[in-house]
């Protein structure tokens, strides 16, 4: 999730765990800091945008390393706060704020390497969009209420936490419902259901994006809870199977192919450079992660530094379409 949401979740956990044992603002401050810490790896430049992508949410999001770091961080917080007697309680607060960060990220589609150093597989359930106001705002409201010293502030904070958990459960249940609708629509269209993902469109859990791999094509469609069971309409796009086979030895292609679980396309631009796109984030042709990885690479040669290409949809056009499609209007997505 976005960093503001992670700060809010950490702060809310800090307030809930510390209760009246310390000032609410202090619990929120240190919980929020712990909730933010794993995302500081975004400041590390690995010298290549593809590496920056696949190495984000790696060691700093690994449950093992975060659990180990929680005790010394709690010791430090207890000393800075001049509350050494509360070190164990601070440990619970800091550990939960740290560990819930990657667990929340797991519900997005990006990919989080939870089990490092034992496995570098990236997990992404994809039931939440990276920014979702219905998840974040109740958390923030509860923390603000608690830290302002208002009556029932701790109760309001608890309500925000309970809401956040219920909303995650809702997102998973809806995702499974939409996946069932997607499979039925794919079978009806004579397409494969072997490799499919569904993930929310921006800022909501009402409209969902469906992507399926079938042969040499990626098929993209959208389904809204307001569609009333109407079949998903799919558009087909070439995924560059021949190019991927031809350049299978390219390390950058291998890296993204594995990280994105195969949901990538490869094309050659007019200059002859290879351009690969991660289909899990964004929508055709405006993907969040598209990389120019240079010309064809001789076997054994070192790849050039990739460059990230950005093509963004006009926000006003995108939001108008999003709102209309969310409420069941069967209109084509903006391309």
N, C-alpha and C positions, 0 to 999 in steps of 0.2 A: 504494500500500500504506500501512499505518499507519506512523506516524512512528517507532515503536520498531524496526520492521523496516528502515526506511530508514537509521536510525542503525547498526543491526547490519551492513547491507550496506556502508555507507561505511566503518565500522571494519574490517570484514574485508578490504576492498580496500586500505585503508591499510596494514594489517599485511602483506598479500601483496606489495605493491609495495615497501615500505620494507625488508622482510626484517630482516636483522641490522644494517642500517646505522644504525639508531636504536633506542631502547627500544620494545618492542612496545606498551607502554601509551600512549606518545606517538603512535605511528602510528595506534593505535585511536582515541585521543582526537580527533585532527585529522581523520581519515577520517570518524568519526562526526559531527563538527560539519558537515563539508562535506555529508554525506549528509542531514542535517536541514535545512540552510539553505533549499532550495527551498520547504519546507512553511511557512516563516514568513509566506508571503503569506496564510495562513489568519487571521492576526492583523489583517489590514486589513479595516476595515468600510467598504463602499462605500455604506452608507446604505439598502440594500434587500436582503433575503435572496435574491431571485432573482439580482441582480447579484453578490452574494457567492458564489453557487454557480457561475455561469458564468464568473466572472473568477478563480476558484481554478484552479490549474494552468495559468496563462497565462504571462506574461512570465518569472516565476521558474522555469518548467519548460521554457522554450524552449532547445533545444540550442544555438542561435547565441549567445544571451546568456550562457549558462552557460560555453560554451567561451571567450568573451572574458573572463569574470570569473575563470577558473581561474588565469591567470598572476599577476595582482596578489595574489590570495589565497595562492598558493603562495609568492610573495615575502614576504608578511607572516608566514606560518607559519614559513618558514625563518629569519627574523630573530627571531621570538619564541622559537623553539627553539634559537637560537644555533647554527644549522647552515647558514650561507649556502652552503657548498660543496655542499650537497645540494639546492639549490633546484630543479634540473631533475628530480631524483627526486621531490621533493615536488610538483612541478607535475603529473607523471604521476599520482600518488596522488590529489591534489585534483581534477584534471580527471575522472578515472574515477569518483570518488565523487560528483561533481556530476552528470555526464552519465548515470550509471546510474540515478539517482533518477527522472527522467521516463521513462526507458526501461522501468523496472520498473512505474511507474504505467500505462504504455500497456497492460500486460497485464490491468489491471482494466477495469471497464465504465464508470467515471465520465466519462472524457473528458479528454485531456491535449493542450494546444495546442503540440505539439512544434516546429512550423515557424514560429512567430512570429519576426521581424516580417513574414515573406513570405506567411504564410497563417494565418488564425485558426481553421482547421478543428480540431475536437477529436477526437482518436483514442482509441478504447477497444476493444481486442480482446476483453476480457471472459473470458479463460481462467483468471484467478485471482480469488478473493474477496479483499477488501481486508485481511482478517485470516486467515491460514492458518498454523496452528502447524507443519505439516509442512514448510513453506518456511522459516519464521523460526527455529525452535528450533535446528536444526543450525548455522545461521549464528552464532547467539548463543553456542552451546556452543563452537564453534571459536575465537571471539574471546576468550571467557573463558579457555579453555585456554591460548591463546597469551600473554595478558597476565598470567596468574598465574605465568608462568615455568616451567611444567611441561615435562618432556621431550617432544619431538616436538610442541611447541605450534604451530610454524609449519606443520607437516604437518596437524595437526588443523584449523587455520584454512583451509588449502587444500582439505581434504576438505569443509568446510562450503560453500565457494564452488562447488566442483564439483557438490555435491548441489543447490545452489540453481539452477544452470543446468540440470541434468538434470530437476529438478522442473518448471521452466518449460516445457521441451520436452515433458514428459509431459502437462502441462495443455493445451498446444496440440493435441497428438495426440488426447487424449481429447475435447476440445471438437469436433474435426472428426468424430470417431466419433458423438458424441451429435447433432451437427447432421444427419448422415445419417439417424439414427434418427428425428429430429424431422421431417425432410422426408417420410420414408416414412409416418409417422403422419398428417401433415397431408394428404397426398395421399389416403390411405385414407379420411380423414374428409371429403373433398371440400373442403378448405380451401386457401387460397393459400399458396404457399411463397416468394412474392416478397419479403416483408419479415419476417424471422425473426431472433431472436438466442437464443443459449444461453449461460448463465453459471452458475458454480457456486453451489450453496446455501452458506450460511455455513460457514466453517472447514474445507472439504474439497474434493476434486475427484472424489468418488464420486457424489454426488447433484447433478443439474443442473436448473436452471429454464429452461423454454422459453417464449418469448412470441412470438406471431405476430399480424400485422395481417391481417384479412380483412374487407373492407367496413367496416361500422359497428361492428365488434367487435374487441376484443383477446382473444386466446385464450391462457390460461396453463396450463401443465402441467409435470410433473416426471418426470425419467428418472434412474434409478440404474443404475450398472454391474452391480448385482446383479439387475436386472430380467430379464436373460437374453433381451433382444430383445423383450420385451413392448411392445406399442404404447403410446405416450404418450396418457394421457387428458387432454383439454382441457376447461377451463371457459371459457365465453364471457362477456365483460363489455362493456357499452356504452362506447365511447370518446368519445361526445359529438360525433360528426361534424357534426351540424346546428349545435350551439353553436359549434364551432370555425369553421365557415364564416361564421356570423353575426358573430363577433367576431374575424375574421381580421386586422383592422387593429390589434388590441390589441398594443402593443409587448412587454409581458411574455409574452404567449402566443407571439408570434413568436420571442422570444428563447429560450424553453425548447424550443419546437418544433424549432428549428434545432440547439440544443445536444444534445438527446436523440434526434436523428435521427428525429423523428416518433413515438417511442414514448411518447406522453403521452395522457392522457384529460382531458376538461374536463366539469365538471358545475356545476349551480347549486344552492346550498344553500337552506335554508328562508328565509333572510334576503334571498335574491336575489343574493347575491355569487357571483362566478365562482371556482371552485376547480379548479386544475390539478395533476396528479400526474405525476411522472416514473416510468415503469414499469420502468426498468432496474434500480433498486435497491430491495430489499424484496420483498414479495409482497402480492397483493391481500388485504385492503384496507390493509395496513400498509406504506406506502411511506416510504422515507427522506426523500424530498423531495416535499411537498405544500404548495401555496401558495394562500392566499386573495388574489386580485388585485382584489377590490372589485366594485362593481356594474358593469353595462354601461357602456362608455366611449364617449362621443360622439367621432366622427371628429375628430382634431386636438387633442383634450383631453389634458392631462398625466395619466398614470395615478397613482393613489394609491400610497403605499408598501405593498408586499405584506407579508403576515404568513405565517410558516411554521406550518403545522399539524402537530402530532405525534400520531400514533396508533401505539402500540407494542404488540406481541404479548407476552403474559405469557411471560417467559423459560422458566419451568419447562415450560409447555405446548409452547412452540416447540422446546425441546431434546429432549423426549421424542418428538415427531413426527419431528424431524430424524433422530434415531438410528434409529428404526424404519423410516422411509422409505428411509434410506440403505442399509439392508440388504435392501431389496427388498420390504418389506411394502406392499401396494397399499392405502394408506389415504388418505383425503382430507386435504388440508392444513387447519390450523386457520384459521378465518376470524374 
